[in-house]
Amino acid sequence: MKPDIQSRNDIELFIYAFYQKAINDKTIGHFFEHIMGEQFDEHLHTICQFWATLLLQEGSYQGRLIQKHLILDQKHTIEAKHMERWQFLFYETLDQMFAGPIADDAKRRVEIMGSLMLAKINYLRNNNAII
């Protein structure tokens, strides 16, 4: 049986595995071009902080997740197909590595975040809002 997510190290292993899939994916890989190179490690560190805060109550994330994706949408339009692919790869990677209540919580949160983020992006885009 696969272990559940228990530590920051588990989150880091998962996030690094997920991003290896995401950056090479033909549907969503182009969204990550702007963070390749030196910014990539910083980005992964921030994402690990985000998930450690959500899943382990670490409290280390202080960013503005929605704001960053709204800015990204201005460079590369984020559509439902992109969010669906992101979610699929997230689930696939998570299921390959972990099982249990915390892994299930991560899946639930990804589903909520994806829907919420896409709704906010579409609302702002359709109302010509300035970020």
VMD Tcl script that draws the C-alpha trace (Angstrom):
set ca {
  {0.00 0.00 0.00}
  {1.20 3.51 -0.80}
  {1.91 5.88 2.08}
  {-0.02 9.06 2.69}
  {1.61 12.49 2.54}
  {3.22 13.04 5.94}
  {5.97 15.62 5.59}
  {7.39 18.55 3.69}
  {9.78 16.09 2.04}
  {6.80 14.09 0.70}
  {5.35 17.27 -0.78}
  {8.67 18.20 -2.38}
  {9.02 14.74 -3.95}
  {5.48 14.96 -5.29}
  {5.77 18.53 -6.61}
  {9.06 17.83 -8.38}
  {7.58 14.71 -10.02}
  {4.44 16.59 -11.03}
  {6.39 19.47 -12.56}
  {8.55 17.09 -14.59}
  {5.33 15.98 -16.26}
  {3.78 19.43 -16.50}
  {6.74 21.25 -18.09}
  {7.03 18.56 -20.77}
  {3.31 18.33 -21.46}
  {2.15 19.45 -24.91}
  {-1.04 21.04 -23.54}
  {0.28 22.99 -20.54}
  {4.08 22.97 -20.83}
  {4.21 26.41 -22.45}
  {2.80 27.99 -19.27}
  {6.04 27.17 -17.48}
  {8.51 28.61 -20.02}
  {8.77 31.89 -18.09}
  {10.07 30.15 -14.96}
  {12.68 27.90 -16.53}
  {16.30 28.41 -15.52}
  {17.14 30.09 -12.25}
  {13.51 30.93 -11.45}
  {12.45 27.29 -11.65}
  {13.88 26.26 -8.28}
  {12.42 29.38 -6.65}
  {9.04 28.61 -8.19}
  {9.11 24.99 -6.97}
  {10.10 26.15 -3.48}
  {7.10 28.51 -3.44}
  {4.74 25.79 -4.66}
  {6.03 23.42 -1.98}
  {5.38 26.12 0.62}
  {1.86 26.52 -0.74}
  {1.04 22.81 -0.48}
  {2.78 22.38 2.89}
  {0.64 25.25 4.20}
  {-2.57 23.72 2.85}
  {-1.96 20.08 3.68}
  {0.32 20.18 6.71}
  {-0.68 23.57 8.19}
  {2.95 24.66 7.93}
  {2.10 28.33 7.43}
  {5.09 29.05 5.19}
  {3.23 30.32 2.09}
  {2.64 34.05 1.88}
  {2.01 34.50 -1.86}
  {-0.89 35.57 -4.02}
  {-1.79 32.50 -6.04}
  {-4.80 33.86 -7.92}
  {-3.06 37.15 -8.76}
  {-0.09 35.35 -10.30}
  {-2.34 33.23 -12.49}
  {-4.33 36.27 -13.59}
  {-1.08 37.85 -14.77}
  {-0.08 34.60 -16.49}
  {-3.45 34.55 -18.29}
  {-2.58 37.88 -19.89}
  {0.48 36.25 -21.50}
  {-1.02 32.85 -22.29}
  {-4.79 32.45 -22.20}
  {-5.77 29.88 -19.57}
  {-8.72 27.79 -20.74}
  {-10.72 24.94 -19.23}
  {-8.71 22.38 -21.21}
  {-5.53 23.66 -19.53}
  {-6.99 23.42 -16.03}
  {-8.34 19.94 -16.79}
  {-4.93 18.77 -17.99}
  {-3.21 20.32 -14.96}
  {-5.68 18.53 -12.70}
  {-5.26 15.22 -14.55}
  {-1.46 15.32 -14.24}
  {-1.74 16.32 -10.59}
  {-4.04 13.39 -9.83}
  {-1.98 10.97 -11.88}
  {1.25 11.90 -10.11}
  {-0.37 11.90 -6.69}
  {-1.97 8.48 -7.25}
  {1.37 7.03 -8.35}
  {3.04 8.14 -5.13}
  {0.53 8.46 -2.29}
  {-2.81 7.28 -0.93}
  {-4.71 8.33 2.16}
  {-6.67 11.18 3.73}
  {-4.08 13.90 3.09}
  {-3.63 12.83 -0.55}
  {-7.43 12.85 -0.90}
  {-7.52 16.35 0.61}
  {-4.98 17.51 -2.00}
  {-7.22 16.19 -4.78}
  {-10.27 17.92 -3.34}
  {-8.38 21.19 -3.03}
  {-7.06 20.97 -6.61}
  {-10.57 20.52 -7.92}
  {-11.86 23.53 -5.95}
  {-8.84 25.70 -6.84}
  {-9.04 24.89 -10.53}
  {-12.73 25.76 -10.72}
  {-12.35 28.92 -8.66}
  {-9.28 30.12 -10.53}
  {-10.87 29.57 -13.94}
  {-14.07 31.33 -12.84}
  {-12.11 34.36 -11.62}
  {-9.97 34.48 -14.74}
  {-13.03 34.27 -17.00}
  {-14.91 36.89 -15.01}
  {-12.05 39.38 -15.17}
  {-11.34 38.63 -18.81}
  {-15.01 39.00 -19.81}
  {-15.38 42.25 -17.89}
  {-12.16 43.78 -19.19}
  {-10.89 44.15 -15.65}
  {-7.40 45.46 -15.06}
  {-5.25 43.47 -12.68}
}
mol new
graphics top color blue
foreach p $ca { graphics top sphere $p radius 0.5 }
foreach p [lrange $ca 0 end-1] q [lrange $ca 1 end] { graphics top cylinder $p $q radius 0.2 }
display resetview
